[in-house]
Every structure is written in structure tokens, then in C-alpha cells.
Amino acid sequence: MKKSEIYFSIALDDQHVPEAISWRATDAGDTIHFAKAINIALWDRNEAGTMKIDLWTKDMPVNEMKYFCIDTIGSMAESLHRATNDTVMVQKMKQLCEELMKHVEEEEKK
């Protein structure tokens, strides 16, 4: 059986606020990648519930955080489509993304 691992490293300031987020994956070689935010969701087998880790760095602008959340919902819609083929849920999630994009774009015009 093949084994693949993903490693995250979080550099914290004195107040325990993330200053830097880096990650690497064994399938992607030794390259270290940097990120401003991560959102990890796991389905806990024993608890039958979601466990989450949300982190973002101090230099993550608010508008980028909003786009990150919209992109995350869109990615979840694609995953849901591949896993369940539930077109109703997928369409509603995509529709929400479109509405949120319009909201963010209107906010940015102000």
C-alpha cells in the first residue's frame, strides 16, 4: 500500500497568531509551499462529525479571506458533485458562490 503525507508548519508570534504557514507533500517532492491561510476539514469516524482547523496569517487581507471562503465553497461543491452527483446541492452551492462574489465585488467598488 502506498503512503502519502502532508506536512504543515505554522510560525506563531508572541501572541500565538500565525505569521507564516508553509506546507509540503510527499507526492510533490521536497518543495516547500507557503500560504496565507488554510482550512482543513476532517470527518471524524468515531464522532461522526466534522473537525476543522482554520488558520490565517496576519498579512492576509480581508478581501482575500472573503475570496478564499468563496473558493472553498466552490471547491466543496465540486467535491460533492464527484462524490454524490447531487446536482441540487451542487447548484445551490454554486449559486451561493455567485451571490457572494457579487457582494464582494460591490463592496470593493465602494
C-alpha positions, -999 to 999 in steps of 0.1 A, spaced: 0 0 0 13 34 -9 15 60 18 13 98 12 18 125 38 11 162 40 30 184 65 20 218 77 43 242 96 29 273 114 52 301 127 35 319 156 42 353 171 44 360 208 6 362 209 2 328 192 -10 345 160 2 328 128 29 348 110 37 322 83 22 290 71 41 265 50 34 230 37 48 202 17 35 169 5 55 137 -1 39 133 -35 50 168 -45 87 163 -38 107 184 -13 94 217 -24 81 239 5 50 259 -4 38 290 15 2 300 22 -17 329 38 -45 307 51 -55 271 55 -89 255 60 -88 218 69 -119 198 75 -119 162 86 -148 138 91 -142 121 124 -150 84 120 -157 78 157 -176 110 164 -194 111 131 -188 148 129 -166 174 113 -134 186 129 -119 218 115 -87 238 116 -89 274 102 -57 295 103 -47 326 85 -16 348 88 -15 384 100 -9 396 64 -40 380 49 -61 409 37 -98 408 45 -109 408 8 -85 378 1 -101 360 31 -135 365 15 -123 352 -18 -107 322 -1 -140 314 16 -159 317 -17 -133 295 -34 -136 269 -6 -173 267 -10 -169 263 -48 -143 235 -43 -167 218 -18 -194 219 -45 -171 202 -70 -161 175 -44 -198 170 -36 -206 166 -72 -179 140 -78 -188 121 -46 -226 121 -47 -237 136 -80 -263 155 -60 -269 183 -86 -294 202 -64 -269 207 -36 -241 215 -61 -262 241 -79 -273 258 -47 -237 260 -35 -226 274 -68 -254 299 -67 -243 310 -33 -208 315 -46 -221 337 -74 -241 358 -49 -211 362 -26 -188 372 -55 -213 399 -65 -214 411 -28 -176 412 -25 -172 430 -59 -198 456 -49 -181 461 -16 -148 467 -34 -164 494 -56 -173 515 -26 
